[in-house]
Amino acid sequence: MKKTILISISLLFALTGGCSINDYEKNSTIDNKTEAVKPKDMDPKDLPQVPAFQDEKTREYMVSTKEEEPGYYLLESKLKGFRMLFPEDAEFSSYLSSRDENEEIIPFDSYDETKNKMLNAHIEYYQGTSFINNPETMLDQVSSENGYKGSFEKLKNEDKDIYIAHKKNHFQNDKNKYSFSYRYFGYIKSPEKKQAGIVFSFMFRCPNNEKPCTLDKDNLGDKVKKHVKSITFLNH
């Protein structure tokens, strides 16, 4: 009799215990599945109400809806070569982009209408190419592309070497009160990952001649450095 009772209790415990484990696994699977949903697969109404997520092309690059820093989210290249901070008010410029197995160009723009400031950025990622690991070659190329003859400031991080310079450009239209721009450009070498690197360009200007605008090159330089320092090369 006691043996029968013990067997019954054991069976009941196994059944209820089994259900609990199954329920836990089921809930975990649901939770993991929910966390794995990319912003590009979500309803725009459930996404942050900012250009980076409300623009269809841009949200394809967004890693998650988590804000990394105030006003910044995380972007990942489609080649899965790198990640970087991305401003919430920026949008991907598809007409200037390109991608193949060894190169990916990610251009983006942002416009602060209140401050009358426009940013045009260009990130070129290269992998599997020997030239990208040669700083001398790359800096000569970057200098030539930007009509620059000066030196570069070197910012050293644990996982990358950053070379950066800036130049003030003047437009042909002298009638425009803001007939100039500041361009920050450079090259990033990854000591950790062989044959991988980035060429970047950030240009700031005042697009509306009828509104006040101030371009502080030191402040803009700090903003660019924030972007390029945030870049992390991925080991895919």
C-alpha positions as CSV (number, residue, x, y, z in Angstrom):
1,M,0.0,0.0,0.0
2,K,2.8,2.4,1.0
3,K,4.6,1.4,-2.2
4,T,1.6,2.3,-4.3
5,I,1.2,5.7,-2.7
6,L,4.9,6.5,-3.2
7,I,4.7,5.5,-6.9
8,S,1.5,7.7,-7.3
9,I,3.2,10.7,-5.6
10,S,6.3,10.2,-7.8
11,L,4.3,10.0,-10.9
12,L,2.3,13.2,-9.9
13,F,5.6,15.0,-9.1
14,A,7.1,14.0,-12.4
15,L,4.0,15.1,-14.4
16,T,3.7,18.5,-12.7
17,G,7.5,18.9,-12.7
18,G,7.6,18.1,-16.4
19,C,4.9,20.6,-17.1
20,S,6.8,23.3,-15.2
21,I,10.0,22.6,-17.2
22,N,8.1,22.6,-20.5
23,D,6.4,25.9,-19.6
24,Y,9.7,27.4,-18.6
25,E,11.4,26.3,-21.8
26,K,8.4,27.5,-23.8
27,N,8.5,31.0,-22.1
28,S,12.2,31.2,-22.6
29,T,11.9,30.4,-26.3
30,I,9.3,33.1,-26.6
31,D,11.4,35.6,-24.8
32,N,14.5,34.8,-26.8
33,K,12.5,35.0,-30.0
34,T,11.1,38.4,-29.0
35,E,14.6,39.7,-28.2
36,A,15.9,38.4,-31.5
37,V,13.4,40.4,-33.5
38,K,15.2,43.1,-35.5
39,P,13.9,46.6,-35.9
40,K,13.5,46.1,-39.6
41,D,10.9,43.3,-38.9
42,M,8.9,45.3,-36.4
43,D,5.9,47.5,-36.9
44,P,7.1,51.1,-37.3
45,K,4.4,52.1,-34.7
46,D,6.3,50.1,-32.1
47,L,9.7,51.6,-32.9
48,P,11.2,54.9,-31.6
49,Q,9.6,57.8,-33.3
50,V,12.8,59.1,-34.8
51,P,14.1,59.2,-38.4
52,A,16.7,56.4,-37.8
53,F,13.8,53.9,-37.2
54,Q,10.9,55.5,-39.1
55,D,12.9,55.5,-42.4
56,E,12.5,52.1,-43.9
57,K,16.0,51.8,-45.4
58,T,17.7,53.1,-42.3
59,R,16.2,50.8,-39.8
60,E,17.6,47.8,-41.8
61,Y,20.9,48.8,-40.2
62,M,19.7,49.3,-36.6
63,V,20.7,46.6,-34.2
64,S,18.0,47.2,-31.6
65,T,15.7,49.8,-30.2
66,K,17.9,50.2,-27.1
67,E,19.4,53.7,-26.9
68,E,23.1,53.4,-26.4
69,E,23.6,57.0,-25.4
70,P,21.1,59.9,-25.4
71,G,20.3,60.5,-29.0
72,Y,22.3,57.6,-30.3
73,Y,21.5,54.0,-31.4
74,L,23.7,51.2,-32.7
75,L,24.2,50.5,-36.4
76,E,25.7,47.3,-37.9
77,S,27.0,47.1,-41.4
78,K,25.3,44.5,-43.6
79,L,28.6,42.7,-44.2
80,K,28.7,42.4,-40.4
81,G,32.1,44.0,-40.5
82,F,31.6,46.8,-37.8
83,R,29.2,48.5,-35.5
84,M,29.1,52.2,-34.6
85,L,26.9,54.8,-32.9
86,F,24.3,56.3,-35.1
87,P,22.4,59.6,-34.5
88,E,18.7,59.2,-34.0
89,D,17.9,62.1,-36.5
90,A,20.0,60.6,-39.3
91,E,18.8,58.7,-42.4
92,F,20.6,56.3,-44.7
93,S,21.2,57.8,-48.2
94,S,20.6,54.8,-50.5
95,Y,21.4,56.5,-53.7
96,L,25.1,56.9,-52.7
97,S,25.5,53.4,-51.2
98,S,27.1,50.3,-52.5
99,R,28.0,46.8,-51.3
100,D,29.8,43.7,-52.5
101,E,31.6,40.9,-50.7
102,N,34.7,43.1,-49.8
103,E,33.4,46.6,-49.6
104,E,30.4,48.4,-48.1
105,I,29.6,52.1,-48.4
106,I,27.2,53.6,-45.9
107,P,26.3,57.2,-46.4
108,F,23.9,59.1,-44.1
109,D,22.5,62.6,-43.6
110,S,21.0,64.5,-40.7
111,Y,19.5,67.9,-40.6
112,D,18.9,70.0,-37.4
113,E,16.3,72.4,-38.7
114,T,16.4,74.5,-35.4
115,K,20.1,75.1,-35.7
116,N,20.2,75.0,-39.5
117,K,23.0,72.4,-39.5
118,M,23.3,69.7,-42.1
119,L,25.6,66.6,-41.8
120,N,26.6,64.5,-44.8
121,A,28.5,61.4,-43.7
122,H,30.2,58.7,-45.7
123,I,31.6,55.5,-44.2
124,E,33.5,53.1,-46.5
125,Y,34.3,49.7,-45.0
126,Y,36.8,47.3,-46.7
127,Q,37.8,43.8,-45.9
128,G,39.9,41.1,-47.5
129,T,42.0,43.7,-49.3
130,S,45.8,44.1,-48.6
131,F,45.9,47.9,-49.3
132,I,43.5,48.7,-46.4
133,N,46.1,47.8,-43.8
134,N,48.7,50.2,-45.2
135,P,48.4,53.6,-43.4
136,E,50.8,55.4,-45.8
137,T,48.9,54.3,-48.9
138,M,45.5,55.0,-47.3
139,L,46.3,58.4,-46.0
140,D,47.8,59.4,-49.4
141,Q,44.5,58.3,-51.0
142,V,42.3,60.2,-48.4
143,S,44.5,63.3,-48.8
144,S,44.1,63.2,-52.6
145,E,40.3,62.7,-52.5
146,N,39.9,65.7,-50.2
147,G,42.5,68.0,-51.7
148,Y,44.4,68.0,-48.5
149,K,48.1,68.5,-48.0
150,G,48.4,68.6,-44.2
151,S,49.1,66.1,-41.5
152,F,46.7,63.8,-39.7
153,E,46.0,63.5,-36.0
154,K,46.4,60.0,-34.7
155,L,43.9,58.7,-32.1
156,K,44.9,55.3,-30.7
157,N,42.3,53.0,-29.3
158,E,42.8,49.4,-28.0
159,D,41.4,47.8,-31.1
160,K,42.1,50.3,-33.8
161,D,44.2,53.2,-35.0
162,I,42.3,56.4,-36.1
163,Y,43.8,59.0,-38.4
164,I,41.8,62.2,-38.7
165,A,42.1,65.7,-40.3
166,H,39.8,68.5,-41.2
167,K,39.5,71.2,-43.9
168,K,37.4,74.3,-44.5
169,N,35.8,74.3,-47.9
170,H,34.4,77.3,-49.7
171,F,31.6,77.1,-52.2
172,Q,31.5,78.9,-55.5
173,N,28.3,80.8,-54.8
174,D,29.5,84.0,-53.0
175,K,25.9,85.2,-52.6
176,N,25.3,82.6,-49.9
177,K,26.0,83.9,-46.5
178,Y,27.1,80.5,-45.4
179,S,29.3,79.7,-48.5
180,F,31.6,77.3,-46.6
181,S,31.6,73.9,-44.9
182,Y,33.8,71.9,-42.5
183,R,34.9,68.5,-43.6
184,Y,36.4,65.9,-41.3
185,F,38.0,62.9,-42.9
186,G,40.3,60.1,-42.2
187,Y,41.2,56.4,-42.0
188,I,40.7,53.7,-39.4
189,K,43.1,50.7,-39.3
190,S,42.2,47.6,-37.3
191,P,45.3,46.0,-35.7
192,E,43.1,43.2,-34.4
193,K,41.5,42.2,-37.7
194,K,43.8,41.8,-40.7
195,Q,42.8,43.3,-44.0
196,A,40.0,45.4,-42.6
197,G,39.6,49.1,-42.3
198,I,37.4,52.2,-42.8
199,V,37.7,55.4,-44.7
200,F,35.3,58.1,-43.4
201,S,34.1,61.6,-44.2
202,F,31.8,64.0,-42.3
203,M,30.8,67.3,-43.8
204,F,28.9,70.0,-41.9
205,R,27.2,73.0,-43.5
206,C,24.4,75.5,-43.1
207,P,21.9,74.8,-45.9
208,N,19.4,77.6,-45.3
209,N,20.8,81.1,-45.9
210,E,17.7,82.7,-44.3
211,K,18.3,81.1,-40.9
212,P,21.1,81.8,-38.3
213,C,23.8,79.1,-38.1
214,T,27.1,78.6,-36.3
215,L,29.7,76.0,-37.2
216,D,32.1,75.6,-34.4
217,K,35.0,73.4,-35.8
218,D,36.2,72.3,-32.4
219,N,32.7,71.2,-31.3
220,L,32.1,69.5,-34.7
221,G,35.5,67.8,-34.4
222,D,34.6,66.3,-31.0
223,K,31.3,65.0,-32.5
224,V,33.1,63.3,-35.3
225,K,35.7,61.8,-32.9
226,K,32.8,60.4,-30.9
227,H,31.5,58.6,-34.0
228,V,34.7,57.1,-35.2
229,K,35.9,56.1,-31.7
230,S,32.6,54.2,-31.3
231,I,33.4,52.0,-34.3
232,T,34.0,48.4,-33.4
233,F,35.3,45.9,-35.9
234,L,33.5,42.5,-35.7
235,N,35.2,39.2,-36.0
236,H,32.9,37.5,-38.5
